[in-house]
Each structure stands twice: as C-alpha cells, then as structure tokens.
Amino acid sequence: MQAALEVTARYCGRELDQYGQCVAAKPESWQRDCHHLKMNIARCTSNHPVIRQIRQACAEPFEAFEQCLRQNEAAVGNCAEHMRSFLQCAEQVQPPSPSATVQAQPLSAS
C-alpha cells in the first residue's frame, strides 16, 4: 500500500492533496463530501501514462510485495525489501516519449 501511495503521490500529487484537505476539513462527512475527489485520484492513476507503464513493467515485484503483505499482516516491516524492489523498478520506468503516444499521420502526396 505504501509503495502504491508513493507512486500515486509522485504523479497524482495534486489530486491526493485536494482529497486529503477535504477529508481533514470535513471529519463528519468526508466519505460523502469528498467522494468526487477520491474519484479524481482514481481517474488520474488510471490514465497517467507513467503509472500505466509502471503497472505493466513492475507487475511482478508489486505482486510479490502484495503477497508478502498478505503473509505478514502482523509484521509488515518484513516486506520492506519487497517494497524497495518495487520502488526501484518504478524509478527505472521512463515516461513514454511524446512521439510514441501520438499516432503517425500518413503523409499525403502532393
């Protein structure tokens, strides 16, 4: 969870900050009043190209980290190495080049 939060904070920090401020400001009704901001975080993490690449490239170390957490619920500190492996993988993911995300247009013959 912490590893996913670190990646989310890096690429969707604005959305995370807005949600956190809303939750802090509305302790009685944050579940209802801040839901739209929570959805903004989900939208950002689903659509951000770097996060999508991290999910693809680092699926294996992330799954190992999640499995470790499930097996060590009472001692999540035992999973620090798994988290470190995932974050190292995430650090190495390069943002897609703009030319890779734009489809090439055929050249028209003049």
PyMOL commands that set and color helices and strands:
alter all, ss='L'
color gray80, all
select helices_A, chain A and resi 2-11+13-25+30-33+35-47+49-57+59-71+76-92+98-101
alter helices_A, ss='H'
color red, helices_A
deselect
rebuild
show_as cartoon
